[in-house]
Amino acid sequence: MMSTATARGPSEIVLPEVKMNIHLPTKPVPAVVVRNELCTFKKAAGFVRHVEIDIGGTQMIGECRPGQALGVIPEGTDKNGKPHKVRLYSISSPTRGEDGKGKVIAVTVKRTIDEHWENNKLFLGVASNYLCDRQPGDRIMVSGPNGKRFLLPKDHTGYDYMFFATGTGIAPFRGMLIDLLESRSQSKIVLVMGAPYTTDLLYHDYFLRMAGENKNFTYITAISREKQNDGHDRLYVQDRVRTERDRLLPILAGPRTLIYICGLAGMELGIFQELALNLNGEALEQYLECDREALSDIRRWNRQMIHKQVRPTRRILMEVYA
Ligand code: A2P
């Protein structure tokens, strides 16, 4: 159970009780890949794949929610001859799974392809490439689920939502969006998705279609290395708070809005700054408790100030990584 530090809006945000580590990484169980498809545009420089996994032979059926992660243990051994360690992948399917029965879940995996700066050699991420290479019918070893904090509230109809994602940080929001829309909730939902190029946007056609079919869902993109379709120059997700002020401020200022942030750790600071620059009084305090001094020079905030001079309240839920 979580409680807000602000007097405004819902006094507490109750998250659902979820099961964790039904299968430990030390005792993984077999599951079967049933679908594996590209979810970027074909021209994208990176490769991100939507991988569906049948967990029907495990105890995890119906127990995996978007915002939780699945553990995958790649085959083989590491350079020291030890079995590979578990890697966690964020679940992108809704609570009902891809199949409606919680038996087929999805993860959204980016192939790690890099160059070692010490010797100019190609580096291929072990687990991401292992998983992206699996074909339908292939067996993999899994564990989980993991995570209990980055979830939709138990009564998710009582809130409105601002989702900010960069890259594969979109994964939980795909599942959460389906959960929300299928429950016929009237919640307002805004998804702001950031990617380097338009071709890197994930599940883009799906989100466009959902926005067309559901009045309460708004989908906004922020492309960091290209001009936007709407004429704006290069943007990060947080810049959309400013460029889409008219649409977003009424939602952000609302007393029942929760902000979810998933993706690169760098974006949290930028989002906090844009909130502080565009909201004030109670509307801001419901998300951020800021020292008076900090508020006098918002543009100079740095990451070290987070949780010290700038403290997010329970109304901001974050899952970020370096
Ligand atoms: P850029 O790399 O152009 O600086 P991906 O995971 O596919 O690489 O996408 C991550 C996206 O997040 C990119 O568009 C990247 O922009 C952007 N990004 C990088 N740093 C930040 C930051 N501090 N705040 C918001 N977005 C960021």
Boltz pocket constraint, residues with backbone or C-beta under 6 A from the ligand:
constraints:
  - pocket:
      binder: B
      contacts: [[A, 166], [A, 167], [A, 168], [A, 194], [A, 195], [A, 196], [A, 197], [A, 200], [A, 222], [A, 223], [A, 224], [A, 225], [A, 235], [A, 236], [A, 237], [A, 238], [A, 264], [A, 265], [A, 266], [A, 267], [A, 268], [A, 270]]
      max_distance: 6.0
